């Protein structure tokens, strides 16, 4: 494929991708978007950027800060906030643009990979140059390389399983990490081809950026090893070690930094009774992943998965047999087709970080397939190409047209399904309805419906689906958090305390539950209990600003004004958020005003006004009102 044709293909791919996802641009903030963007006031000032790397609560609000470490993703949200405020259009647009760029990068990567795999094996007859000889054969091979790379990229662009990663703003981490990941892979291949060390250096820089965008990037060193096994020539062990060592060292460095910052490796305990139950469950999940890639009909934002404890369970047994058969067939596939073998290996290797080897809060999710689906799309394109080549020995024209027709139908069906799925992700109610349509007893869907009502202040309407979600899932703390918040909003404080206590049994470091319970105790003037909850929250996360704010407010209500002021000052010392600091100063000013000390109060109000920047217009009006008194 000539350079001019490659440029045209890349342009066509990017335009096609943007068209397919154009109807996702009007979506609302959903679910985790509140924690990463709406409630996370730290993204509203670039001054907080250093703290994204060092403070969990600066990168996300409440619980999510303890689960993920993705500072570059948070920086991307800060950049979006600077440009768009809380207008969701801009956030969605960046996700779509990044996905389009990933499609183009994938096309470039596959050109390089498949181009290398065109080289005939040592025992193959040598091609002779000249008109009608090797020249024509190589041109046909190069055409096939371009066609397969283009088709695989096209399928990746429009596969419906990508919708969660692209149409959901919080999945920015998926599209962002893959952007750097593919760039790092491409530069590694250029280093292999040209031997220039600067390519390797830039590859490592991009790999580092990918790691700090999402943890799934840790699979890249393994994929590079797999690439070498499949396509690279013979090299000394020393050269291979020197080549791969920087990638593995960077991975180890990232794991260490992540642990130091968030003080944990896993997000939750093992599923079921331990590692064995988790392993059996993931065997079934792996086969389910293949099923939804092959037949993306019943897609869901949340999958209810059974945790298995015996290999004798029929689904476990069938899944284990299928995976074992595939592993046993890999050596044969490797000998017959390096491309096919690499596509299969890429799929499974890319899934390793989300296979609950280190326990996650989800057994399976569609966004986890954003990278692994590349292997599936490669495999589809390769199989269609092989059909066209093998059938072409009998009737090249007919086989080619049939292969193109199948590809066109796949792309059309996938694109229509993706655009339909984009509509599901436009609002919390739409996503919830899509979940409950497939499974009316999905606890996450019911909890989401309750959250949608809660966000609108319709607390009574939220209670029924939340109670149903709790009954269906004893170990699920989220609906209890939301229900507790609703009870607080309705003034049913004792009921709030009871349900939040159960949420804390499930997850003792549950910041939202601790905060809501503290508020319930404070509203009923049980101040010692309120203080205990807020102090527990601060102990879980010393940078949890809401904990300090609520604790100081409680002391203020108790009449212990000096202690309240000291805690507000502690909150200021433990955050880099200009808005949090400004709010603390306003509250301290209010205390001094009640203490009949207007001069000191005015000093704090002026400090707050000096911190009110873009996106803080409402707070600025409040402070201006205080200063005008």
C-alpha positions as CSV (number, residue, x, y, z in Angstrom):
1,X,0.0,0.0,0.0
2,X,1.6,3.3,-1.1
3,X,2.0,6.2,1.3
4,X,-0.7,8.2,-0.4
5,X,-3.2,5.3,0.0
6,X,-2.2,4.8,3.6
7,X,-2.9,8.5,4.3
8,X,-6.3,8.2,2.6
9,X,-7.1,5.0,4.5
10,X,-6.2,6.7,7.8
11,X,-8.4,9.7,7.0
12,X,-11.3,7.5,6.0
13,X,-10.9,5.5,9.3
14,X,-10.9,8.6,11.4
15,X,-14.0,10.2,9.7
16,X,-15.9,6.9,9.8
17,X,-15.2,6.5,13.6
18,X,-16.3,10.1,14.4
19,X,-19.6,9.5,12.4
20,X,-20.3,6.2,14.2
21,X,-19.9,7.9,17.6
22,X,-21.4,11.3,16.7
23,X,-24.6,10.6,18.5
24,X,-22.8,10.0,21.8
25,X,-21.8,13.7,22.0
26,X,-25.0,14.8,23.8
27,X,-24.7,12.3,26.7
28,X,-24.9,13.3,30.4
29,X,-22.5,12.8,33.2
30,X,-23.1,9.2,34.5
31,X,-22.1,7.2,37.6
32,X,-18.4,7.6,38.2
33,X,-18.4,10.9,36.2
34,X,-19.6,12.5,39.5
35,X,-16.6,11.2,41.4
36,X,-14.0,12.0,38.7
37,X,-15.4,15.3,37.5
38,X,-18.5,16.8,38.9
39,X,-17.7,16.4,42.6
40,X,-14.0,16.4,42.2
41,X,-13.3,20.1,42.6
42,X,-9.5,19.5,42.4
43,X,-9.7,19.3,38.6
44,X,-10.9,23.0,38.5
45,X,-7.4,24.4,39.0
46,X,-4.1,23.5,37.3
47,X,-2.4,24.2,40.6
48,X,-3.6,20.9,41.8
49,X,-1.9,18.9,39.0
50,X,1.1,17.8,41.2
51,X,-1.3,16.4,43.8
52,X,-2.9,14.1,41.2
53,X,0.4,12.1,41.4
54,X,0.6,12.1,45.2
55,X,-2.8,12.3,46.7
56,X,-5.6,9.8,46.1
57,X,-8.4,12.2,47.0
58,X,-7.1,14.8,44.5
59,X,-7.7,12.5,41.6
60,X,-11.2,11.4,42.5
61,X,-13.9,11.9,45.1
62,X,-14.5,9.4,47.9
63,X,-14.2,5.7,47.3
64,X,-12.8,5.7,43.7
65,X,-9.8,7.5,45.0
66,X,-8.8,4.4,46.8
67,X,-9.3,2.0,43.9
68,X,-7.5,3.6,40.9
69,X,-4.3,5.5,40.3
70,X,-4.5,7.4,36.9
71,X,-3.0,10.8,37.3
72,X,-2.7,11.5,33.5
73,X,-6.4,10.7,33.1
74,X,-7.2,13.2,35.9
75,X,-5.0,15.8,34.1
76,X,-7.1,15.3,30.9
77,X,-10.2,16.0,32.9
78,X,-8.6,19.1,34.3
79,X,-7.8,20.3,30.8
80,X,-11.4,19.6,29.7
81,X,-12.8,21.5,32.7
82,X,-10.6,24.5,31.8
83,X,-12.0,24.4,28.2
84,X,-15.6,23.2,28.8
85,X,-16.5,23.6,32.5
86,X,-19.2,21.1,33.2
87,X,-20.5,21.0,29.6
88,X,-20.5,17.3,28.7
89,X,-20.1,17.9,25.0
90,X,-16.4,18.6,25.2
91,X,-15.7,15.6,27.4
92,X,-17.5,13.3,25.0
93,X,-15.8,14.9,22.0
94,X,-12.3,14.2,23.4
95,X,-13.2,10.5,24.0
96,X,-14.4,10.2,20.4
97,X,-11.4,12.0,19.0
98,X,-9.0,9.8,21.1
99,X,-10.9,6.7,19.8
100,X,-10.5,7.9,16.2
101,X,-6.8,8.4,16.8
102,X,-6.5,5.0,18.3
103,X,-8.1,3.5,15.2
104,X,-5.5,5.2,13.0
105,X,-2.6,4.2,15.3
106,X,-3.9,0.6,15.2
107,X,-3.9,0.7,11.4
108,X,-0.3,1.9,11.4
109,X,0.6,-0.8,14.0
110,X,-1.0,-3.6,12.0
111,X,0.7,-2.4,8.8
112,X,4.0,-2.9,10.6
113,X,3.1,-6.2,12.2
114,X,1.5,-7.8,9.2
115,X,4.2,-6.3,7.0
116,X,6.9,-8.1,9.0
117,X,4.8,-11.3,8.9
118,X,4.8,-11.3,5.1
119,X,8.5,-12.4,5.1
120,X,8.4,-16.1,4.0
121,X,9.8,-18.8,6.3
122,X,13.3,-20.1,5.7
123,X,12.2,-23.2,3.9
124,X,9.9,-21.4,1.4
125,X,11.1,-21.0,-2.2
126,X,12.7,-17.6,-2.8
127,X,10.8,-15.1,-4.9
128,X,12.4,-13.9,-8.0
129,X,12.2,-10.2,-9.0
130,X,10.9,-9.0,-12.3
131,X,7.7,-8.4,-14.0
132,X,5.1,-11.2,-13.4
133,X,7.4,-12.8,-10.9
134,X,8.2,-11.8,-7.3
135,X,7.2,-8.2,-7.9
136,X,3.6,-9.1,-8.6
137,X,3.4,-11.6,-5.8
138,X,4.9,-9.1,-3.3
139,X,2.5,-6.5,-4.5
140,X,-0.5,-8.8,-3.9
141,X,0.9,-9.7,-0.4
142,X,1.3,-6.0,0.4
143,X,-2.2,-5.4,-0.8
144,X,-3.4,-8.1,1.5
145,X,-1.4,-6.6,4.4
146,X,-3.1,-3.2,3.8
147,X,-6.5,-4.7,3.4
148,X,-6.3,-6.9,6.5
149,X,-4.9,-4.0,8.6
150,X,-7.6,-1.7,7.3
151,X,-10.4,-4.2,7.9
152,X,-9.2,-5.0,11.4
153,X,-9.0,-1.3,12.3
154,X,-12.5,-0.7,10.8
155,X,-14.0,-3.5,12.9
156,X,-12.2,-2.1,16.0
157,X,-13.6,1.3,15.3
158,X,-17.3,0.2,15.1
159,X,-17.5,-2.9,17.3
160,X,-20.4,-2.3,19.7
161,X,-18.4,-3.6,22.7
162,X,-16.3,-0.4,22.5
163,X,-19.3,1.8,23.4
164,X,-18.7,1.8,27.1
165,X,-15.1,2.8,26.7
166,X,-15.9,5.6,24.3
167,X,-19.4,6.9,25.1
168,X,-18.9,6.9,28.9
169,X,-16.8,9.9,30.0
170,X,-15.2,8.0,33.0
171,X,-13.8,5.5,30.5
172,X,-11.4,8.2,29.3
173,X,-8.7,6.1,31.0
174,X,-9.4,3.4,28.4
175,X,-9.1,5.5,25.3
176,X,-6.2,7.5,26.7
177,X,-4.0,4.6,27.9
178,X,-4.5,2.9,24.5
179,X,-3.4,6.0,22.7
180,X,0.0,6.0,24.5
181,X,0.1,2.2,24.4
182,X,-0.2,1.9,20.6
183,X,2.3,4.7,20.2
184,X,4.8,2.9,22.4
185,X,4.2,-0.4,20.4
186,X,4.7,1.4,17.1
187,X,7.9,3.0,18.2
188,X,9.2,-0.3,19.5
189,X,8.6,-1.8,16.0
190,X,10.4,1.1,14.4
191,X,13.3,0.5,16.8
192,X,13.3,-3.1,15.8
193,X,13.3,-2.1,12.1
194,X,15.8,0.8,12.2
195,X,17.8,0.0,15.3
196,X,17.8,3.7,16.4
197,X,17.8,4.0,20.2
198,X,15.8,7.2,20.2
199,X,12.8,5.1,19.0
200,X,13.2,2.9,22.0
201,X,13.6,5.9,24.3
202,X,10.4,7.5,23.0
203,X,8.6,4.2,23.2
204,X,9.5,4.0,26.9
205,X,8.2,7.5,27.5
206,X,4.9,6.7,25.9
207,X,4.7,3.4,27.9
208,X,5.2,5.4,31.1
209,X,2.4,7.8,30.0
210,X,0.1,4.8,29.3
211,X,0.8,3.3,32.7
212,X,-0.1,6.5,34.4
213,X,-3.3,6.7,32.4
214,X,-4.7,3.2,33.3
215,X,-3.3,0.1,35.0
216,X,-4.1,-2.1,32.0
217,X,-1.1,-0.8,30.2
218,X,1.1,-3.1,32.3
219,X,0.4,-5.8,29.7
220,X,2.6,-4.1,27.0
221,X,6.0,-5.8,27.9
222,X,4.3,-9.2,27.6
223,X,2.8,-8.3,24.2
224,X,6.3,-7.2,23.0
225,X,7.7,-10.5,24.0
226,X,4.9,-12.3,22.2
227,X,5.6,-10.2,19.1
228,X,9.2,-11.2,19.2
229,X,8.3,-14.8,19.5
230,X,6.0,-14.6,16.5
231,X,7.8,-12.3,14.1
232,X,11.3,-11.2,15.1
233,X,14.4,-12.8,13.9
234,X,17.0,-14.6,16.0
235,X,18.7,-12.6,18.7
236,X,21.1,-13.3,21.5
237,X,19.6,-13.7,25.0
238,X,21.6,-10.7,26.1
239,X,20.1,-8.4,23.5
240,X,16.6,-9.6,24.3
241,X,17.1,-9.0,28.0
242,X,18.5,-5.5,27.4
243,X,15.6,-4.7,25.0
244,X,12.8,-5.8,27.3
245,X,14.3,-5.0,30.7
246,X,13.4,-1.3,30.6
247,X,9.7,-2.1,30.0
248,X,9.6,-4.6,32.9
249,X,11.4,-2.2,35.2
250,X,9.0,0.6,34.3
251,X,6.1,-1.7,35.1
252,X,7.7,-2.5,38.5
253,X,8.3,1.2,39.1
254,X,4.7,2.0,38.4
255,X,3.4,-0.7,40.7
256,X,5.6,0.6,43.5
257,X,4.5,4.2,43.0
258,X,0.8,3.2,42.9
259,X,1.1,1.2,46.1
260,X,2.9,4.1,47.9
261,X,0.2,6.5,46.9
262,X,-3.0,4.6,47.4
263,X,-1.5,2.1,49.9
264,X,-3.1,-1.0,48.3
265,X,-2.6,-3.4,45.4
266,X,-6.0,-5.1,45.0
267,X,-9.4,-3.3,45.0
268,X,-11.2,-5.9,47.0
269,X,-10.8,-9.4,48.6
270,X,-10.9,-12.5,46.4
271,X,-14.2,-13.4,44.9
272,X,-16.0,-16.3,46.6
273,X,-13.8,-18.3,49.1
274,X,-10.4,-17.3,47.6
275,X,-8.1,-17.5,44.6
276,X,-9.5,-20.9,43.5
277,X,-13.1,-19.6,43.3
278,X,-11.9,-16.5,41.5
279,X,-9.9,-18.6,39.0
280,X,-12.9,-20.8,38.2
281,X,-15.2,-17.8,37.8
282,X,-12.8,-16.1,35.4
283,X,-12.7,-19.2,33.2
284,X,-16.4,-18.7,32.6
285,X,-15.9,-14.9,32.2
286,X,-13.3,-15.4,29.5
287,X,-15.7,-17.5,27.5
288,X,-18.4,-14.9,28.1
289,X,-16.1,-12.2,26.7
290,X,-15.6,-14.2,23.5
291,X,-19.4,-14.6,23.3
292,X,-20.2,-10.9,23.5
293,X,-17.4,-10.1,21.0
294,X,-18.8,-12.6,18.6
295,X,-22.5,-11.8,19.2
296,X,-22.7,-8.2,20.6
297,X,-26.5,-8.4,21.1
298,X,-27.2,-8.4,24.9
299,X,-24.6,-5.9,26.1
300,X,-24.8,-4.5,29.6
301,X,-23.2,-1.8,31.7
302,X,-23.1,-4.3,34.5
303,X,-22.9,-8.1,34.3
304,X,-24.3,-10.2,37.1
305,X,-21.9,-13.1,37.3
306,X,-22.1,-16.3,39.4
307,X,-19.1,-17.0,41.6
308,X,-18.2,-20.7,41.1
309,X,-16.5,-22.9,43.7
310,X,-16.4,-26.3,41.9
311,X,-14.8,-27.3,38.6
312,X,-17.6,-29.8,38.3
313,X,-20.1,-27.0,37.6
314,X,-21.2,-27.5,33.9
315,X,-20.3,-23.9,32.8
316,X,-16.9,-24.1,34.5
317,X,-16.2,-27.5,33.0
318,X,-17.2,-26.4,29.5
319,X,-15.2,-23.2,29.7
320,X,-12.1,-24.9,31.0
321,X,-12.4,-27.5,28.2
322,X,-12.7,-24.8,25.6
323,X,-9.8,-22.8,26.8
324,X,-7.6,-25.9,27.3
325,X,-8.4,-27.0,23.7
326,X,-7.4,-23.6,22.4
327,X,-4.2,-23.6,24.3
328,X,-3.4,-27.1,23.1
329,X,-4.1,-25.9,19.5
330,X,-1.8,-22.9,19.7
331,X,1.4,-24.6,18.7
332,X,-0.3,-26.0,15.6
333,X,-1.9,-22.5,14.8
334,X,1.6,-20.9,15.4
335,X,3.1,-23.2,12.8
336,X,0.3,-22.6,10.2
337,X,-0.2,-18.9,10.7
338,X,1.9,-16.6,12.9
339,X,-0.7,-13.8,12.4
340,X,-3.6,-15.9,13.7
341,X,-1.5,-17.1,16.7
342,X,-0.5,-13.6,17.6
343,X,-4.1,-12.3,17.4
344,X,-5.2,-15.0,19.8
345,X,-2.3,-14.5,22.2
346,X,-2.9,-10.7,22.1
347,X,-6.5,-11.2,23.2
348,X,-5.6,-13.3,26.2
349,X,-2.5,-11.4,27.2
350,X,-4.3,-8.1,27.1
351,X,-7.0,-9.5,29.4
352,X,-4.5,-10.6,32.1
353,X,-4.5,-7.4,34.1
354,X,-8.3,-7.5,34.4
355,X,-8.5,-11.3,35.0
356,X,-8.7,-10.8,38.8
357,X,-5.2,-12.2,39.3
358,X,-5.1,-9.1,41.5
359,X,-8.8,-8.8,42.7
360,X,-10.9,-6.1,41.1
361,X,-14.4,-4.9,42.0
362,X,-15.7,-6.3,38.7
363,X,-15.4,-9.8,37.4
364,X,-16.1,-8.6,33.9
365,X,-16.9,-5.3,32.1
366,X,-17.1,-4.3,28.5
367,X,-14.6,-1.5,28.9
368,X,-12.0,-4.2,29.9
369,X,-12.3,-5.4,26.3
370,X,-11.1,-2.2,24.7
371,X,-7.5,-3.4,24.2
372,X,-8.2,-7.2,24.0
373,X,-10.8,-6.7,21.3
374,X,-8.0,-5.8,18.9
375,X,-7.0,-9.4,18.9
376,X,-10.6,-10.4,18.0
377,X,-10.8,-7.9,15.2
378,X,-7.4,-9.0,13.9
379,X,-8.6,-12.6,13.9
380,X,-11.8,-11.7,12.0
381,X,-9.9,-9.8,9.3
382,X,-7.2,-12.5,9.0
383,X,-9.9,-15.3,8.6
384,X,-11.7,-13.3,5.9
385,X,-8.4,-12.7,4.2
386,X,-7.5,-16.4,4.3
387,X,-10.9,-17.3,2.9
388,X,-10.4,-14.9,0.0
389,X,-6.9,-16.3,-0.7
390,X,-7.8,-20.0,-0.4
391,X,-11.1,-19.7,-2.4
392,X,-9.4,-17.4,-4.9
393,X,-7.4,-20.4,-6.2
394,X,-10.7,-21.5,-7.8
395,X,-12.4,-18.2,-8.5
396,X,-10.4,-15.2,-7.3
397,X,-13.0,-12.6,-8.4
398,X,-16.0,-14.4,-6.8
399,X,-14.1,-15.1,-3.6
400,X,-12.9,-11.5,-3.3
401,X,-16.4,-10.2,-3.8
402,X,-17.9,-12.6,-1.2
403,X,-15.2,-11.7,1.4
404,X,-15.8,-8.0,0.8
405,X,-19.6,-8.5,1.1
406,X,-19.1,-10.3,4.5
407,X,-16.8,-7.6,5.7
408,X,-19.3,-4.9,4.6
409,X,-22.2,-6.6,6.4
410,X,-20.2,-6.9,9.6
411,X,-19.2,-3.3,9.5
412,X,-22.7,-2.2,8.8
413,X,-24.3,-4.3,11.5
414,X,-21.6,-3.4,14.1
415,X,-22.0,0.3,13.2
416,X,-25.8,0.3,13.6
417,X,-25.6,-1.6,16.8
418,X,-23.0,0.8,18.2
419,X,-25.1,3.9,17.3
420,X,-28.0,2.2,19.1
421,X,-25.8,1.5,22.1
422,X,-24.6,5.1,22.1
423,X,-28.2,6.1,22.9
424,X,-28.2,3.7,25.9
425,X,-25.3,5.7,27.3
426,X,-26.8,9.1,26.9
427,X,-28.4,9.3,30.4
428,X,-28.5,7.4,33.6
429,X,-32.1,6.4,33.1
430,X,-31.4,5.1,29.6
431,X,-28.5,3.0,30.8
432,X,-30.6,1.7,33.6
433,X,-33.4,0.8,31.4
434,X,-31.0,-1.1,29.0
435,X,-29.7,-3.1,31.9
436,X,-33.1,-3.9,33.4
437,X,-34.5,-4.8,30.0
438,X,-32.0,-7.7,29.8
439,X,-32.2,-8.6,33.5
440,X,-35.0,-7.0,35.6
441,X,-33.3,-8.3,38.7
442,X,-29.8,-6.8,38.0
443,X,-28.8,-5.3,41.4
444,X,-26.5,-2.7,39.8
445,X,-29.2,-1.6,37.4
446,X,-31.6,-1.2,40.3
447,X,-29.0,0.7,42.3
448,X,-28.5,2.9,39.3
449,X,-32.2,3.6,39.0
450,X,-32.2,4.5,42.7
451,X,-29.2,6.8,42.2
452,X,-31.0,8.5,39.3
453,X,-34.0,9.3,41.4
454,X,-31.7,10.4,44.3
455,X,-29.8,12.8,42.1
456,X,-33.1,14.4,41.2
457,X,-34.0,14.8,44.9
458,X,-36.8,12.1,44.5
459,X,-35.8,10.2,47.5
460,X,-39.1,8.4,48.1
461,X,-39.0,7.0,44.5
462,X,-35.4,5.9,45.0
463,X,-36.1,3.7,48.0
464,X,-38.0,0.8,46.3
465,X,-35.3,-0.1,43.7
466,X,-32.6,0.4,46.2
467,X,-34.2,-2.0,48.7
468,X,-34.7,-4.5,45.9
469,X,-31.0,-4.2,44.9
470,X,-30.0,-4.8,48.6
471,X,-32.1,-8.0,48.8
472,X,-30.6,-9.3,45.5
473,X,-27.0,-8.7,46.5
474,X,-26.0,-9.0,50.1
475,X,-22.3,-8.1,49.5
476,X,-23.0,-5.0,47.4
477,X,-22.4,-1.8,49.5
478,X,-23.3,0.9,46.8
479,X,-27.1,0.7,47.1
480,X,-26.8,0.9,50.9
481,X,-24.7,4.1,50.5
482,X,-27.4,5.7,48.2
483,X,-30.3,4.5,50.4
484,X,-28.5,6.0,53.5
485,X,-28.1,9.3,51.7
486,X,-31.8,9.2,50.7
487,X,-32.9,8.6,54.3
488,X,-30.7,11.5,55.4
489,X,-32.3,13.7,52.8
490,X,-35.8,12.6,54.1
491,X,-34.8,13.2,57.7
492,X,-35.1,9.5,58.5
493,X,-31.8,9.5,60.4
494,X,-32.1,6.3,62.4
495,X,-32.9,4.3,59.3
496,X,-30.0,6.0,57.5
497,X,-27.6,5.0,60.4
498,X,-28.9,1.4,60.3
499,X,-28.4,0.9,56.5
500,X,-25.1,2.7,56.5
501,X,-23.8,0.6,59.3
502,X,-24.4,-2.5,57.2
503,X,-22.6,-0.8,54.3
504,X,-19.6,-0.3,56.6
505,X,-19.7,-3.9,57.6
506,X,-19.3,-4.8,53.9
507,X,-16.6,-2.2,53.3
508,X,-15.1,-0.6,56.5
509,X,-13.2,2.1,54.5
510,X,-16.4,3.3,52.8
511,X,-15.9,7.1,52.8
512,X,-19.4,7.9,51.6
513,X,-21.0,5.8,54.2
514,X,-18.8,7.2,57.0
515,X,-19.6,10.8,55.8
516,X,-23.4,10.2,55.5
517,X,-23.5,8.5,58.8
518,X,-21.6,11.3,60.5
519,X,-24.1,13.8,59.0
520,X,-27.1,11.7,60.3
521,X,-25.6,11.7,63.8
522,X,-24.8,15.4,63.7
523,X,-28.4,16.2,62.6
524,X,-29.8,14.3,65.6
525,X,-27.2,16.1,67.8
526,X,-25.4,12.9,68.7
527,X,-22.2,14.8,68.2
528,X,-19.7,12.3,69.7
529,X,-20.8,9.6,67.3
530,X,-20.7,12.1,64.4
531,X,-17.2,13.1,65.3
532,X,-16.2,9.4,65.5
533,X,-17.4,8.8,62.0
534,X,-15.7,11.8,60.5
535,X,-12.5,11.0,62.2
536,X,-12.7,7.4,60.9
537,X,-13.1,8.8,57.4
538,X,-10.0,11.1,57.8
539,X,-8.0,8.1,59.1
540,X,-9.0,6.1,56.0
541,X,-7.9,9.0,53.8
542,X,-6.0,11.8,55.4
543,X,-6.6,14.0,52.4
544,X,-10.4,13.5,52.4
545,X,-11.4,17.2,52.6
546,X,-15.1,16.5,53.2
547,X,-14.2,14.7,56.4
548,X,-12.4,17.7,57.8
549,X,-15.2,20.1,56.6
550,X,-17.9,18.0,58.2
551,X,-15.9,17.5,61.4
552,X,-15.2,21.2,61.7
553,X,-18.9,22.0,61.1
554,X,-19.9,19.6,63.9
555,X,-17.6,21.3,66.4
556,X,-19.0,24.6,65.3
557,X,-22.5,23.4,65.9
558,X,-21.3,22.2,69.4
559,X,-20.1,25.8,70.1
560,X,-16.4,24.7,70.1
561,X,-15.5,27.5,67.7
562,X,-11.7,27.5,68.2
563,X,-11.5,23.7,67.6
564,X,-13.6,24.2,64.5
565,X,-11.3,26.9,63.2
566,X,-8.2,24.7,63.8
567,X,-9.8,21.8,61.8
568,X,-10.7,24.1,58.9
569,X,-7.1,25.2,58.9
570,X,-6.1,21.5,58.9
571,X,-8.4,20.9,55.9
572,X,-6.6,23.8,54.1
573,X,-3.2,22.2,54.8
574,X,-4.4,18.9,53.5
575,X,-5.7,20.0,50.1
576,X,-4.4,21.8,47.0
577,X,-8.0,22.5,45.8
578,X,-8.5,26.3,45.6
579,X,-12.2,25.8,45.9
580,X,-12.0,23.7,49.0
581,X,-9.6,26.2,50.6
582,X,-11.9,29.1,49.7
583,X,-14.9,27.3,51.2
584,X,-13.0,26.6,54.4
585,X,-12.0,30.3,54.6
586,X,-15.6,31.4,54.1
587,X,-16.7,29.1,57.0
588,X,-13.9,30.4,59.2
589,X,-15.0,33.9,58.3
590,X,-18.6,33.1,59.3
591,X,-17.4,31.8,62.7
592,X,-15.5,35.0,63.4
593,X,-18.5,37.0,62.3
594,X,-20.6,35.2,64.9
595,X,-17.9,35.8,67.4
596,X,-18.3,39.6,66.7
597,X,-14.9,39.9,65.1
598,X,-15.8,41.4,61.7
599,X,-12.2,42.5,60.9
600,X,-10.8,39.0,61.1
601,X,-13.9,37.6,59.3
602,X,-13.3,40.1,56.5
603,X,-9.7,39.0,56.2
604,X,-10.8,35.4,55.6
605,X,-13.5,36.5,53.1
606,X,-10.9,38.4,51.2
607,X,-8.6,35.3,51.2
608,X,-11.5,33.3,49.8
609,X,-12.3,35.9,47.1
610,X,-8.6,35.8,46.0
611,X,-8.9,32.1,45.3
612,X,-12.2,32.2,43.4
613,X,-11.2,31.5,39.8
614,X,-12.9,30.2,36.7
615,X,-15.7,27.7,37.4
616,X,-16.2,29.2,40.9
617,X,-18.8,31.9,40.0
618,X,-21.4,30.8,42.5
619,X,-18.9,30.8,45.4
620,X,-17.6,34.2,44.2
621,X,-21.2,35.6,44.5
622,X,-21.5,34.1,48.1
623,X,-18.2,35.7,49.1
624,X,-19.1,39.0,47.5
625,X,-22.3,39.0,49.5
626,X,-20.4,38.4,52.7
627,X,-18.0,41.3,51.9
628,X,-20.8,43.7,51.2
629,X,-22.4,43.2,54.6
